[in-house]
Every structure is written in structure tokens, then in C-alpha cells.
Amino acid sequence: MAGWFNVAECELSALSRQCLDRRIPNIETLNEQLVAWEKDRNDDVKQISWHFTAKQARGKLAHLYPNL
């Protein structure tokens, strides 16, 4: 589950930096900007490069989740 949240957090961060970092005068302009940003982002096909596997993460974080 955490992997999905990390991806969502990365996308929201990119949206904030790349699209929402300025004053947008009205909802119509906001929607136009969001559609354009989403198209560009999807066309770019960003990928996540995980640093370690789930098994490695479970081993490293075992002290945080002793019941797993």
C-alpha cells in the first residue's frame, strides 16, 4: 500500500511545482491547465525506480512492524 501512496505523493508534488505554482484566475483556466499538464505528464511516461525490494524493506523496517 505504501508504494501506491509514494507514487501519488510524487505526482501531487510534480503537479504543485509544474502547474499550480502561480495564480490561476478562474476555474475554467484551472481545468484547462490541469488537462494540459495531465496530457504532458502521461505522454512523458514517468517511471518510479524503487531502491529496494519489498522483501528488503520488510527486513530493514521489521522493528517498526514486529507483527508482520
MDAnalysis code that builds the backbone (N, CA, C; Angstrom):
import MDAnalysis as mda
import numpy as np

u = mda.Universe.empty(204, n_residues=68, atom_resindex=np.repeat(np.arange(68), 3), trajectory=True)
u.add_TopologyAttr("name", ["N", "CA", "C"] * 68)
u.add_TopologyAttr("resid", np.arange(1, 69))
u.add_TopologyAttr("resname", ["MET", "ALA", "GLY", "TRP", "PHE", "ASN", "VAL", "ALA", "GLU", "CYS", "GLU", "LEU", "SER", "ALA", "LEU", "SER", "ARG", "GLN", "CYS", "LEU", "ASP", "ARG", "ARG", "ILE", "PRO", "ASN", "ILE", "GLU", "THR", "LEU", "ASN", "GLU", "GLN", "LEU", "VAL", "ALA", "TRP", "GLU", "LYS", "ASP", "ARG", "ASN", "ASP", "ASP", "VAL", "LYS", "GLN", "ILE", "SER", "TRP", "HIS", "PHE", "THR", "ALA", "LYS", "GLN", "ALA", "ARG", "GLY", "LYS", "LEU", "ALA", "HIS", "LEU", "TYR", "PRO", "ASN", "LEU"])
u.atoms.positions = np.array([
    [0.814, -1.180, 0.000],
    [0.000, 0.000, 0.000],
    [0.867, 1.257, 0.000],
    [1.960, 1.264, 0.744],
    [2.809, 2.451, 0.830],
    [3.363, 2.833, -0.542],
    [3.652, 1.849, -1.396],
    [4.164, 2.149, -2.730],
    [3.202, 3.004, -3.529],
    [1.917, 2.698, -3.421],
    [0.905, 3.464, -4.136],
    [0.864, 4.895, -3.621],
    [0.947, 5.056, -2.298],
    [0.941, 6.394, -1.711],
    [2.165, 7.186, -2.149],
    [3.308, 6.544, -2.264],
    [4.516, 7.235, -2.701],
    [4.353, 7.763, -4.115],
    [3.764, 6.969, -4.989],
    [3.538, 7.395, -6.370],
    [2.578, 8.587, -6.392],
    [1.499, 8.490, -5.630],
    [0.530, 9.592, -5.579],
    [1.184, 10.860, -5.041],
    [2.002, 10.720, -4.009],
    [2.690, 11.880, -3.426],
    [3.637, 12.514, -4.445],
    [4.344, 11.708, -5.201],
    [5.243, 12.230, -6.239],
    [4.461, 12.995, -7.306],
    [3.340, 12.437, -7.721],
    [2.529, 13.096, -8.750],
    [1.944, 14.412, -8.249],
    [1.455, 14.427, -7.011],
    [0.913, 15.670, -6.457],
    [1.998, 16.721, -6.287],
    [3.187, 16.303, -5.924],
    [4.306, 17.230, -5.806],
    [4.663, 17.823, -7.170],
    [4.715, 16.974, -8.190],
    [5.006, 17.460, -9.545],
    [3.914, 18.411, -10.025],
    [2.665, 18.067, -9.768],
    [1.552, 18.934, -10.151],
    [1.691, 20.297, -9.483],
    [1.996, 20.302, -8.214],
    [2.147, 21.551, -7.476],
    [3.273, 22.404, -8.045],
    [4.426, 21.798, -8.328],
    [5.581, 22.537, -8.852],
    [5.393, 22.980, -10.297],
    [4.808, 22.127, -11.119],
    [4.775, 22.370, -12.554],
    [3.521, 23.084, -13.038],
    [2.458, 23.040, -12.272],
    [1.192, 23.570, -12.768],
    [0.542, 24.565, -11.815],
    [0.669, 24.340, -10.540],
    [-0.084, 25.140, -9.574],
    [0.785, 26.154, -8.840],
    [1.947, 26.469, -9.403],
    [2.878, 27.375, -8.739],
    [2.638, 28.845, -9.085],
    [1.435, 29.156, -9.537],
    [1.099, 30.533, -9.928],
    [-0.384, 30.784, -9.667],
    [-0.754, 32.025, -9.723],
    [-2.166, 32.374, -9.544],
    [-2.922, 32.017, -10.814],
    [-4.021, 31.307, -10.662],
    [-4.870, 30.927, -11.790],
    [-6.196, 31.656, -11.579],
    [-6.594, 32.480, -12.559],
    [-7.682, 33.438, -12.334],
    [-9.087, 32.847, -12.160],
    [-9.350, 31.679, -12.745],
    [-10.709, 31.137, -12.650],
    [-10.697, 29.630, -12.847],
    [-11.821, 29.015, -12.563],
    [-11.923, 27.553, -12.609],
    [-11.757, 27.008, -14.026],
    [-12.203, 27.746, -15.012],
    [-12.068, 27.283, -16.400],
    [-10.592, 27.204, -16.795],
    [-9.841, 28.242, -16.448],
    [-8.401, 28.238, -16.744],
    [-7.707, 27.132, -15.970],
    [-8.089, 26.953, -14.719],
    [-7.521, 25.867, -13.911],
    [-7.760, 24.521, -14.584],
    [-8.980, 24.260, -15.010],
    [-9.292, 22.990, -15.677],
    [-8.490, 22.813, -16.955],
    [-8.342, 23.877, -17.748],
    [-7.540, 23.814, -18.975],
    [-6.086, 23.481, -18.656],
    [-5.536, 24.144, -17.627],
    [-4.154, 23.899, -17.231],
    [-3.962, 22.476, -16.717],
    [-4.914, 21.990, -15.942],
    [-4.819, 20.626, -15.421],
    [-4.877, 19.585, -16.528],
    [-5.761, 19.785, -17.485],
    [-5.866, 18.847, -18.617],
    [-4.568, 18.834, -19.414],
    [-4.006, 20.022, -19.667],
    [-2.752, 20.109, -20.422],
    [-1.607, 19.456, -19.651],
    [-1.531, 19.726, -18.340],
    [-0.475, 19.133, -17.517],
    [-0.607, 17.616, -17.492],
    [-1.828, 17.117, -17.312],
    [-2.062, 15.672, -17.269],
    [-1.658, 15.007, -18.582],
    [-2.001, 15.625, -19.711],
    [-1.628, 15.061, -21.014],
    [-0.111, 15.006, -21.162],
    [0.562, 16.102, -20.836],
    [2.027, 16.126, -20.921],
    [2.650, 15.078, -20.010],
    [2.131, 14.974, -18.794],
    [2.670, 14.016, -17.818],
    [2.475, 12.581, -18.301],
    [1.299, 12.275, -18.834],
    [1.041, 10.925, -19.332],
    [1.854, 10.619, -20.580],
    [2.021, 11.607, -21.458],
    [2.821, 11.403, -22.669],
    [4.289, 11.147, -22.334],
    [4.752, 11.728, -21.229],
    [6.155, 11.595, -20.826],
    [6.462, 10.229, -20.209],
    [5.453, 9.498, -19.781],
    [5.564, 8.147, -19.201],
    [6.671, 8.086, -18.139],
    [6.441, 8.790, -17.058],
    [7.381, 8.751, -15.928],
    [7.318, 7.390, -15.256],
    [8.462, 6.950, -14.754],
    [8.523, 5.678, -14.042],
    [9.156, 5.887, -12.681],
    [8.829, 5.009, -11.764],
    [9.413, 5.036, -10.424],
    [10.532, 3.999, -10.380],
    [11.673, 4.401, -9.895],
    [12.791, 3.479, -9.721],
    [12.901, 3.164, -8.232],
    [12.400, 1.994, -7.825],
    [12.421, 1.626, -6.420],
    [13.845, 1.282, -6.017],
    [14.240, 1.706, -4.821],
    [15.607, 1.497, -4.354],
    [15.844, 0.106, -3.798],
    [14.799, -0.520, -3.293],
    [14.947, -1.880, -2.815],
    [13.620, -2.605, -2.918],
    [13.694, -3.917, -2.831],
    [12.501, -4.739, -2.999],
    [11.642, -4.710, -1.731],
    [10.428, -5.196, -1.856],
    [9.535, -5.285, -0.702],
    [10.147, -6.182, 0.376],
    [10.787, -7.263, -0.030],
    [11.420, -8.175, 0.938],
    [12.532, -7.456, 1.702],
    [13.357, -6.689, 0.996],
    [14.415, -5.922, 1.653],
    [13.817, -4.876, 2.602],
    [12.750, -4.242, 2.176],
    [12.101, -3.226, 3.012],
    [11.547, -3.849, 4.284],
    [10.917, -5.017, 4.160],
    [10.376, -5.682, 5.340],
    [11.484, -6.028, 6.328],
    [12.622, -6.469, 5.812],
    [13.753, -6.777, 6.685],
    [14.295, -5.537, 7.360],
    [14.448, -4.485, 6.597],
    [15.015, -3.247, 7.133],
    [14.063, -2.560, 8.120],
    [12.769, -2.680, 7.893],
    [11.791, -1.995, 8.714],
    [11.084, -2.918, 9.717],
    [11.615, -4.104, 9.922],
    [10.981, -5.088, 10.808],
    [10.747, -4.539, 12.207],
    [11.646, -3.717, 12.692],
    [11.477, -3.149, 14.036],
    [10.273, -2.219, 14.124],
    [9.826, -1.685, 13.012],
    [8.642, -0.810, 13.002],
    [7.348, -1.601, 12.915],
    [7.430, -2.823, 12.368],
    [6.257, -3.666, 12.172],
    [6.532, -5.056, 12.709],
    [6.639, -5.214, 14.025],
    [7.045, -6.506, 14.604],
    [6.037, -7.631, 14.396],
    [4.794, -7.325, 14.111],
    [3.769, -8.371, 13.963],
    [3.621, -8.878, 12.546],
    [4.383, -8.386, 11.599],
    [4.246, -8.843, 10.204],
    [5.097, -10.051, 9.927],
])
